[in-house]
């Protein structure tokens, strides 16, 4: 898990350096419905990456919550089965 955080840190640093070095790059126009934005290509790329991360998180969070609930339920079942097993072991003696 710690390796994953280091990779994310290096990617973030790389993206920041990229944005600073290319902030004066050619301008692009983004048209969406009635809105019109003019920005540099670097910021458009960074915005796309940020949007992709946000969408990924929106799909990942519900799955992580469901997994957490199922893990709690399974842990509770394990504890109950261990108690039953201990009781049977005592009865068999």
C-alpha positions in Angstrom: 0.0 0.0 0.0 2.8 2.4 0.8 4.3 1.7 -2.6 1.0 2.8 -4.2 1.2 6.2 -2.3 4.7 6.8 -3.5 3.7 6.2 -7.1 0.8 8.6 -6.7 3.1 11.2 -5.2 5.6 10.9 -8.1 2.8 11.2 -10.6 1.4 14.3 -8.9 4.8 15.9 -8.8 5.3 15.1 -12.5 2.0 16.6 -13.4 2.8 19.8 -11.4 6.1 20.2 -13.1 4.4 19.6 -16.5 1.8 22.2 -15.8 4.3 24.8 -14.7 6.6 24.3 -17.6 3.8 24.3 -20.2 1.5 27.0 -18.8 2.3 29.4 -21.7 1.7 26.7 -24.4 -0.7 27.2 -27.2 -4.3 28.1 -26.2 -7.2 25.8 -26.9 -10.9 26.5 -26.9 -13.2 24.1 -25.1 -16.9 24.3 -26.1 -19.5 22.5 -24.1 -23.2 23.2 -24.7 -23.4 27.0 -24.3 -20.2 27.5 -22.5 -16.9 28.4 -24.1 -13.5 28.2 -22.3 -10.1 29.2 -23.5 -7.2 27.7 -21.7 -3.7 26.3 -22.3 -3.3 22.7 -23.4 -1.5 21.9 -20.1 -4.4 22.9 -18.0 -6.8 21.1 -20.3 -4.8 17.9 -19.8 -4.5 18.4 -16.1 -8.3 19.0 -15.9 -8.9 15.8 -17.9 -6.7 13.8 -15.5 -8.5 15.3 -12.5 -11.9 14.6 -14.0 -10.8 11.0 -14.7 -9.6 10.6 -11.1 -12.9 12.0 -9.8 -15.0 9.6 -12.0 -12.9 6.7 -10.9 -13.4 7.6 -7.2 -17.2 7.9 -7.7 -17.3 4.3 -9.1 -14.8 3.0 -6.5 -16.3 4.4 -3.3 -19.7 2.5 -3.3 -17.8 -0.7 -4.1 -15.4 -0.1 -1.2 -18.3 0.6 1.2 -20.1 -2.6 0.1 -16.9 -4.6 0.6 -16.4 -3.1 4.1 -19.9 -4.1 5.1 -19.5 -7.6 3.8 -16.1 -7.9 5.6 -17.8 -6.9 8.9 -20.5 -9.4 8.4 -18.1 -12.2 7.6 -15.9 -11.3 10.6 -19.0 -11.5 12.8 -19.9 -14.9 11.3 -16.4 -16.1 12.0 -16.6 -15.0 15.7 -20.0 -16.7 16.1 -18.7 -19.9 14.5 -15.6 -19.8 16.8 -17.9 -19.5 19.8 -20.0 -22.4 18.7 -16.9 -24.5 18.0 -15.5 -23.7 21.5 -18.9 -24.7 23.1 -18.9 -28.0 21.2 -15.4 -28.7 22.2 -16.3 -28.2 25.9 -19.4 -30.4 25.5 -17.3 -33.2 23.9 -14.9 -33.3 26.8 
